[in-house]
Amino acid sequence: MLGADEGGRPATPMDPRARLGPSSPGRRDHGGELSPLSDGAAAPVVTRRARAEELGSWAVAVPGSPGQVAGPDDSLHSAPEPARRGTGRSAVHCAVAESG
């Protein structure tokens, strides 16, 4: 549990924050309420399983069989399912899917 705000404004008094305008027209929130860049930040660490265990961590994902799909139209997001079926594996065995 954190004992202090690690954001860029821990010492900024509330009065200046209260005078900030809304983040966009019609909104009630303002810059004084916005999260610092570190909120929700994450970085993957790629290492050997043995090294992760040495550090007291665990494997979240393990590389398996790579696959790629692409399409010249808006069917791209429906393309991973036929690709998965082609592997002969059930959806339960597919731990990570990326679409982008």
N, C-alpha and C positions, 0 to 999 in steps of 0.2 A: 504494500500500500504506500502511496506517495504521501509525504508529509508537507510538500510545498509545491506551488505552481511552477512547472519547468518552462512555461511559456515566456514569450518575450516581454511581457508586461507585468511581472509580479509586483513591482513597486509602484505602478501607476495608480494614483488615487481615483476613487469612484467619480468625483465631480467632473473631471475632464471627460471621462467616458460617457457620463450622462448627457453631456452637451453634444455628442456626436449625432449626426443625422442618421436617418434610416439607411439600410444597406442598398435599398432600391425604392423607387416611388411606391407608396401604398403599403410598405412593410413597416413593422413595428420593431424589428430587431436592428441593431446597429453594430458598428465595428468594435465597440467595447464588449460585446457579447460573443464575438466570433472566436472560434477555437484557434489555437496556434497551429502552425504547420505540422507539429509533431503528433497531434491528435489523429489517431487512426493510422499512423505511419507503420509500415512493415517492410521488412527486407528478407528475402529468402536466403538461407545459408545452404550451400551445396557442399556436402562432405561425404565421407565414407560412413557407413552405419557404425562401424567400430569406434570411429572418432566421436561421433555424436553420443554414443553410450559412455565413452570416457568423460565427456563433458556433462554427463547427467541429463542428456536430452534424448530424443527419440526420432524415428523417421516418420515424417508426415506423408511423404510420397516417395515411391520408389519407381525409377524409370522402368518402363515395360517396353511394349512394342510401339514405336512411333508411327504416326499416320497423319496424312494431310488431306484436306479437302479444299476444293475451290470451285467457284462457278462464275460464269459471266453475268449472272442475274441475281435476283433477290432470293434464290433458293439456297444460298450458301448456308443459312442457319438450319436448314432441314437436312443438309448433307452429312453431318456427323453420324446420324443414326444408321444409314446404310453402311457407312464405313465401319462402325462398331459391329454390325451384324457380320460383316465380312471377316472379322477376326475370329468369329466363332465363340466369343466370350459374351457372357450376360452383362447387362448394365451394372449389376452388382460388382463386377470385377473392374469396372472403369471408375477409378477413384477421382480422377481429375480430367475435366474437359475444358478446353479453352476455345472461346469463340471471339474473334476480333478482326 
